[in-house]
Amino acid sequence: MAVSAACNVAVVFSPRAAGPAYGTMTVASNAPVPTSVLPLGGDAVPASGPAVSLSGTALDFGSSPLGVTSSQRQLIVYSVGSDPLTLNSVAASGDFAVMNNCGTTILSNEDCTLWLTFTPTAAGARTGTLTIKDNATGSPQTVTLTGQGEAVSVSPSSTALTVASSGGSATATIQLSPQGGFTGTVNLTCAVHYQGQGTPTNPPACSMNPAQVQVTDSSGAKSMLTVSTASTSASVRQHSGLKNSAFALAGLFFLGILPRRRWQKGILLALCLVAAGGLSSCGGGSSTPTTPGTIAGSYQVVVTATSATVTTSATISLTLQ
C-alpha cells in the first residue's frame, strides 16, 4: 500500500451453531509492529425453519496412484435452523465416494460428519461434486471435489517399426513421463503379438534396457526397446557309419601286421565288410536340417510400465518384410 493510503477489508460471519461465537482477524505486514490482531464476535440466532451450513465448499484430495483409495476427508454438516434438517440424499460423482453417517435427520443446532474418499481412474486432474439434497433453502448444497491421479506416460519414439528381413532387428526409445505428481520406481516389460493367422515360427523377441528406471515428479526417464528376429539356420549331423569304418580300418591294420591264423582270417573278413559298409555310406553320411527363421508379417509390440498399482502401456506396430 502507498504511504497514507487506506483500504477496506470485509469480514463475514457465518455461524454454524446458535449462540455467541468469537474469532480474530490477523494482519501481518512489514510495519514496526508486524502483526495486528482484531477480536471478532457475533451472536448466532437460528434461522427460521430448516437451514444448513457446511464446513467447506471445496475439498482437495491431492495426489493418489491410479486405483488406490486416498485417505478420508471430512465434511461437517451443521443444522443451523430452528427446525430439524432433513437429508433426502447425499451423493458424490466422478472418482469420489461418500459415506453418510448423518442418517436422514439432523436436529436443530446439531451437526454430523460426512467422510469422502478419492480413487482415481485416470491420470491427471480429476473433478467431482458432492451433492446434498435437503429441506433447507437453497437445496441442493454442492461441494467441489478435486484430486490428481498419479501415473506415468509411455511414449515411444516411433509407433511403427520395420525389419527388412528375418535375422534383422529394430530399436525405439521409450520416454517415461510423470503425471499427477507421480514418483517411484518403474519396471518395464515388453511382449510381441503376431497379427496373422495361427502360430508364427520363431516369433520376434524383445527386451528393455534398462528394465527398471526411477521417475521423479520433476523429470522422466528413458529406456531402449530392442526387437530381434531369427534367421534361417542349418546344422550338419555326421553319419555314424563313418565312425564304424574308422574302427574297422584300425582293426584291419592291426591284424594285417600279425601272422595270420585261421581265426584271424575270420575276424579280418568281418572287419573288411564293416569298413566297406561304412565307407560306402560316407557319401550320404551327413544331413543338413534347417531351422526356419521368423515368419514375415505384421506384429504388435506392447511395452508396459508398472509401479505398484500404476500400470501403463503403449503399442508399437512391427512389420517383418
VEXDREN-190162 format. One record per residue (C-alpha): residue number from 1; residue in one letter; x, y, z. Coordinates in nm, 4 decimals. Each point is the difference from the previous one (the first is absolute). Last residue first. Layout:
num,residu,X,Y,Z
NUM,A,X,Y,Z
...
***
This chain:
num,residu,X,Y,Z
321,Q,0.9311,-5.7985,-4.4636
320,L,-0.0488,-0.0030,0.3740
319,T,-0.2413,0.2763,0.0991
318,L,-0.0308,0.1130,0.3620
317,S,-0.2761,0.2200,0.1465
316,I,0.0713,0.1659,0.3360
315,T,-0.2437,-0.0080,0.2904
314,A,0.0377,0.1978,0.3241
313,S,-0.0707,-0.1079,0.3565
312,T,-0.0742,0.1429,0.3427
311,T,-0.0282,-0.1734,0.3370
310,V,-0.0090,0.1784,0.3376
309,T,-0.0913,-0.2324,0.2858
308,A,0.3604,-0.0437,0.1180
307,S,0.2045,0.1398,-0.2893
306,T,-0.0468,-0.1624,-0.3401
305,A,0.0941,0.1171,-0.3504
304,T,-0.1131,-0.2218,-0.2883
303,V,0.1359,-0.0016,-0.3561
302,V,-0.2215,-0.1870,-0.2488
301,V,0.1538,-0.0975,-0.3348
300,Q,-0.2509,-0.0843,-0.2719
299,Y,0.0799,-0.2232,-0.2951
298,S,-0.0587,-0.0045,-0.3767
297,G,0.1533,-0.2520,-0.2382
296,A,0.3138,-0.1913,-0.0858
295,I,0.0671,-0.3251,0.1838
294,T,0.2976,0.0008,0.2321
293,G,0.2665,-0.2403,-0.1254
292,P,-0.0409,-0.3685,-0.0755
291,T,0.2453,-0.2454,0.1554
290,T,0.1588,-0.2106,-0.2749
289,P,0.0987,-0.3687,0.0034
288,T,0.3354,-0.0649,-0.1720
287,S,0.0731,-0.3748,-0.0078
286,S,0.3337,-0.1858,-0.0071
285,G,0.1049,-0.3528,-0.0939
284,G,-0.1439,-0.0055,-0.3498
283,G,0.3358,-0.0316,-0.1810
282,C,0.1528,-0.1608,0.3036
281,S,-0.2362,-0.2962,-0.0237
280,S,0.2320,-0.2042,-0.2226
279,L,0.2803,0.0625,0.2455
278,G,-0.1948,-0.1437,0.2875
277,G,-0.1144,-0.3050,-0.1936
276,A,0.3522,-0.0754,-0.1278
275,A,0.1464,0.0396,0.3451
274,V,-0.2569,-0.2330,0.1502
273,L,0.0565,-0.2625,-0.2731
272,C,0.3757,0.0220,0.0379
271,L,-0.0325,-0.0362,0.3742
270,A,-0.1944,-0.3218,-0.0431
269,L,0.2613,-0.1439,-0.2410
268,L,0.2841,0.0817,0.2377
267,I,-0.1841,-0.1640,0.2875
266,G,-0.0326,-0.3168,-0.2021
265,K,0.3649,0.0101,-0.1140
264,Q,0.1072,0.0473,0.3608
263,W,-0.1711,-0.3260,0.0949
262,R,0.2063,-0.1887,-0.2648
261,R,0.3300,0.1499,0.0972
260,R,0.1634,0.3024,-0.1548
259,P,0.3310,0.1190,0.1235
258,L,-0.0513,0.3546,0.1249
257,I,0.0401,0.3216,-0.2006
256,G,-0.3329,-0.0333,-0.1769
255,L,-0.1867,-0.0623,0.3205
254,F,0.0844,0.3453,0.1342
253,F,-0.0661,0.1747,-0.3291
252,L,-0.3316,-0.1749,-0.0417
251,G,-0.0997,0.0967,0.3501
250,A,0.0743,0.3658,-0.0682
249,L,-0.2024,-0.0247,-0.3186
248,A,-0.2954,-0.1384,0.1944
247,F,0.0168,0.2803,0.2591
246,A,-0.0032,0.2624,-0.2768
245,S,-0.2808,-0.1787,-0.1823
244,N,-0.2172,0.0159,0.3102
243,K,0.0571,0.3768,0.0370
242,L,-0.0967,0.0568,-0.3643
241,G,-0.3150,-0.2054,0.0448
240,S,-0.1127,0.2275,0.2870
239,H,-0.1082,0.2701,-0.2477
238,Q,0.1106,0.3563,0.0916
237,R,-0.2787,0.2532,0.0667
236,V,0.0299,0.3490,-0.1581
235,S,-0.2220,0.2889,0.1230
234,A,-0.1754,0.2649,-0.2112
233,S,-0.1350,0.3457,0.0983
232,T,-0.2802,0.2268,-0.1268
231,S,0.0147,0.3412,0.1681
230,A,-0.1590,0.0941,0.3335
229,T,-0.1529,0.3404,0.0784
228,S,0.0988,0.2565,0.2637
227,V,-0.1974,0.2894,0.1551
226,T,0.1944,0.2427,0.2192
225,L,-0.1722,0.2564,0.2249
224,M,0.2292,0.2572,0.1611
223,S,-0.0977,0.1699,0.3276
222,K,-0.0464,0.3621,0.0960
221,A,-0.0891,0.1918,0.3166
220,G,-0.2169,0.2904,0.1074
219,S,0.0727,0.3091,0.2044
218,S,-0.1582,0.2249,0.2622
217,D,-0.2433,-0.2425,0.1662
216,T,0.2667,-0.2689,0.0111
215,V,0.0361,-0.3189,-0.2065
214,Q,0.2563,-0.2692,0.0835
213,V,0.0596,-0.2665,-0.2625
212,Q,-0.0130,-0.3798,-0.0231
211,A,0.0392,-0.2137,-0.3155
210,P,0.2951,0.2052,-0.1196
209,N,0.0127,-0.0976,-0.2777
208,M,-0.3247,-0.1664,-0.1046
207,S,-0.0187,-0.3250,-0.2009
206,C,-0.1903,-0.1479,-0.2926
205,A,-0.0110,-0.3337,-0.1818
204,P,-0.1571,-0.0514,-0.3426
203,P,-0.2018,-0.3186,-0.0614
202,N,0.1898,-0.3185,-0.0949
201,T,-0.2734,-0.1359,-0.2274
200,P,-0.3307,0.1809,0.0423
199,T,-0.3068,-0.1668,0.1558
198,G,-0.3228,0.0144,-0.1963
197,Q,-0.1358,0.2896,-0.2033
196,G,0.1737,0.3367,-0.0135
195,Q,0.0382,0.2791,0.2580
194,Y,0.2819,-0.1613,0.1989
193,H,0.0472,0.1457,0.3484
192,V,0.3348,0.1135,0.1435
191,A,0.0417,0.0740,0.3725
190,C,0.1873,0.2632,0.1981
189,T,0.0818,0.0690,0.3644
188,L,0.1019,0.3099,0.1936
187,N,0.0125,0.0422,0.3782
186,V,-0.0515,0.3532,0.1347
185,T,0.1408,0.1251,0.3316
184,G,-0.1814,0.2968,0.1468
183,T,-0.1443,0.3473,-0.0354
182,F,-0.3351,0.1093,-0.1449
181,G,-0.1126,0.3606,0.0499
180,G,-0.3082,-0.0318,-0.2201
179,Q,0.1968,-0.1300,-0.2956
178,P,0.3659,-0.1026,-0.0197
177,S,0.1681,-0.0553,-0.3403
176,L,0.1594,-0.3161,-0.1414
175,Q,0.1577,0.0206,-0.3471
174,I,0.0598,-0.3294,-0.1841
173,T,0.2699,0.0161,-0.2672
172,A,-0.0535,-0.2378,-0.2920
171,T,0.2102,-0.2797,-0.1495
170,A,-0.0168,-0.2395,-0.2932
169,S,0.1533,-0.3394,-0.0813
168,G,0.0964,-0.2188,-0.2957
167,G,0.0232,-0.3792,-0.0253
166,S,-0.3131,-0.0202,-0.2103
165,S,-0.0112,0.2815,-0.2545
164,A,-0.0472,0.3769,-0.0329
163,V,-0.1230,0.0609,0.3561
162,T,-0.2532,0.2847,0.0296
161,L,-0.1153,0.1881,0.3108
160,A,-0.3146,0.2095,0.0477
159,T,-0.0938,0.2151,0.3027
158,S,0.3394,0.1674,0.0158
157,S,0.1744,0.1872,0.2831
156,P,-0.2221,-0.1947,0.2396
155,S,-0.2012,0.1917,0.2650
154,V,-0.0979,-0.1720,0.3255
153,S,-0.1766,0.2303,0.2502
152,V,0.0443,-0.0465,0.3747
151,A,-0.2912,0.0198,0.2391
150,E,-0.1323,0.1896,0.3025
149,G,-0.3641,0.1093,-0.0156
148,Q,-0.0399,0.3478,0.1430
147,G,-0.2921,0.1158,0.2135
146,T,-0.2971,0.2358,0.0117
145,L,-0.3454,0.0098,0.1614
144,T,-0.2300,0.3047,-0.0182
143,V,-0.2714,0.0047,0.2677
142,T,-0.3694,0.0409,-0.0806
141,Q,-0.3121,0.0740,0.2051
140,P,-0.3263,-0.0925,-0.1732
139,S,-0.1892,0.1792,0.1401
138,G,0.0107,0.3791,0.0323
137,T,-0.2381,0.0163,0.2960
136,A,0.0110,-0.3106,0.2116
135,N,-0.1954,-0.3226,-0.0566
134,D,0.2990,-0.1982,-0.1175
133,K,0.1876,-0.1208,-0.3112
132,I,0.3744,-0.0185,0.0557
131,T,0.2188,-0.0249,-0.3108
130,L,0.3743,-0.0675,0.0213
129,T,0.1527,0.0842,-0.3352
128,G,0.2849,-0.1429,-0.2039
127,T,0.3322,0.0877,-0.1544
126,R,0.3107,-0.1890,-0.1097
125,A,0.3249,0.1636,-0.1128
124,G,0.2606,-0.2329,-0.1454
123,A,-0.0051,-0.3739,-0.0559
122,A,-0.3148,-0.2111,-0.0132
121,T,-0.2118,-0.2105,0.2359
120,P,0.0848,0.1959,0.3130
119,T,-0.1392,-0.1294,0.3318
118,F,-0.0918,0.2944,0.2265
117,T,-0.1674,-0.0303,0.3410
116,L,-0.2680,0.1912,0.1905
115,W,-0.1259,-0.0158,0.3577
114,L,-0.3149,0.1957,0.0944
113,T,-0.0187,0.1309,0.3560
112,C,-0.2966,0.1045,0.2112
111,D,-0.1337,0.3172,0.1589
110,E,-0.2529,0.1183,0.2557
109,N,-0.1559,0.3453,0.0564
108,S,-0.3375,-0.1239,-0.1225
107,L,-0.0184,-0.3774,-0.0328
106,I,0.1607,-0.1796,-0.2918
105,T,-0.2254,-0.2465,-0.1828
104,T,0.0577,-0.2575,-0.2768
103,G,0.3021,-0.1900,0.1245
102,C,0.3046,0.2112,0.0653
101,N,0.2717,-0.2604,-0.0378
100,N,-0.0050,0.0216,-0.3795
99,M,0.3075,-0.1519,-0.1590
98,V,0.0983,0.1844,-0.3169
97,A,0.1829,-0.1135,-0.3123
96,F,0.2077,0.1892,-0.2568
95,D,0.1286,-0.0963,-0.3448
94,G,-0.2843,0.1859,-0.1711
93,S,-0.3101,0.0858,0.2003
92,A,-0.0833,0.0093,0.3711
91,A,-0.3449,-0.0565,0.1470
90,V,-0.2071,0.1004,0.3069
89,S,-0.3777,-0.0300,-0.0195
88,N,-0.3152,0.1233,0.1765
87,L,0.1763,0.1482,0.2995
86,T,-0.2524,0.1571,0.2351
85,L,0.1116,0.2883,0.2191
84,P,-0.1923,0.0446,0.3230
83,D,-0.1745,0.3341,0.0584
82,S,0.1366,0.3252,0.1465
81,G,0.2799,0.0002,-0.2511
80,V,0.3756,-0.0531,0.0327
79,S,0.0291,-0.3728,-0.0753
78,Y,0.3720,-0.0314,-0.0635
77,V,0.1506,-0.2486,-0.2481
76,I,0.3675,-0.0731,0.0556
75,L,0.2119,-0.1166,-0.2948
74,Q,0.2788,-0.2469,0.0665
73,R,0.2818,-0.1267,-0.2173
72,Q,0.0994,-0.3653,0.0021
71,S,0.3375,-0.1261,-0.1174
70,S,0.0246,-0.0716,-0.3684
69,T,-0.1171,-0.3138,-0.1778
68,V,0.2518,-0.1513,-0.2407
67,G,-0.1157,-0.0872,-0.3528
66,L,0.2356,0.2448,-0.1655
65,P,0.2441,0.1437,0.2504
64,S,-0.1240,0.2883,0.2215
63,S,0.0722,0.3707,-0.0139
62,G,-0.1679,0.2807,0.1950
61,F,-0.3463,-0.0607,0.1465
60,D,-0.1284,0.3562,-0.0410
59,L,-0.3365,0.0783,0.1608
58,A,-0.2182,0.2975,-0.0896
57,T,-0.2996,0.1848,0.1520
56,G,0.1034,-0.0460,0.3607
55,S,-0.1242,-0.0733,0.3519
54,L,-0.3580,0.0007,-0.1287
53,S,-0.2983,0.2017,0.1252
52,V,-0.3645,-0.1066,-0.0134
51,A,-0.3396,0.1492,0.0781
50,P,-0.3382,-0.1406,0.1003
49,G,-0.2626,0.2529,0.1143
48,S,0.0840,0.3502,0.1153
47,A,0.3710,0.0430,0.0316
46,P,0.1517,-0.0648,0.3377
45,V,0.1559,0.3105,0.1567
44,A,0.3764,0.0137,0.0095
43,D,0.1497,0.2758,0.2090
42,G,0.3196,0.1545,-0.1242
41,G,0.3571,0.0735,0.0933
40,L,0.3292,0.1021,-0.1572
39,P,0.3257,0.1062,0.1657
38,L,0.2432,0.1922,-0.2230
37,V,0.3646,-0.1112,-0.0005
36,S,0.2844,0.2037,-0.1498
35,T,0.3337,-0.1599,-0.0833
34,P,0.3197,0.1673,-0.1247
33,V,0.0206,0.2805,0.2596
32,P,0.2616,0.2112,-0.1769
31,A,-0.2034,-0.0612,-0.3175
30,N,0.1092,-0.2707,-0.2484
29,S,-0.3422,-0.1666,0.0123
28,A,-0.2117,-0.2725,0.1626
27,V,-0.3728,0.0670,0.0567
26,T,-0.1900,-0.2377,0.2289
25,M,-0.3795,-0.0128,0.0268
24,T,-0.1249,-0.1694,0.3155
23,G,-0.2806,-0.2286,0.1087
22,Y,-0.3041,-0.0248,0.2258
21,A,-0.3457,-0.1537,-0.0139
20,P,-0.3066,0.0549,0.2174
19,G,-0.3050,-0.2251,-0.0323
18,A,-0.1430,-0.2236,-0.2706
17,A,0.2361,-0.2202,-0.1986
16,R,0.1757,0.0231,-0.3345
15,P,0.0286,0.3778,-0.0123
14,S,0.1118,0.1650,-0.3270
13,F,0.1350,0.3465,0.0932
12,V,0.1640,0.1788,-0.2916
11,V,0.2888,0.2486,0.0271
10,A,0.0590,0.2508,-0.2785
9,V,0.3377,0.1785,-0.0018
8,N,0.0028,0.3646,-0.1097
7,C,0.3074,0.1860,-0.1192
6,A,0.2008,0.3058,0.0978
5,A,0.2949,0.1937,-0.1442
4,S,0.2279,0.2259,0.2089
3,V,0.3112,-0.1413,-0.1738
2,A,-0.0922,-0.2370,-0.2821
1,M,-0.1141,-0.3513,0.0724
***
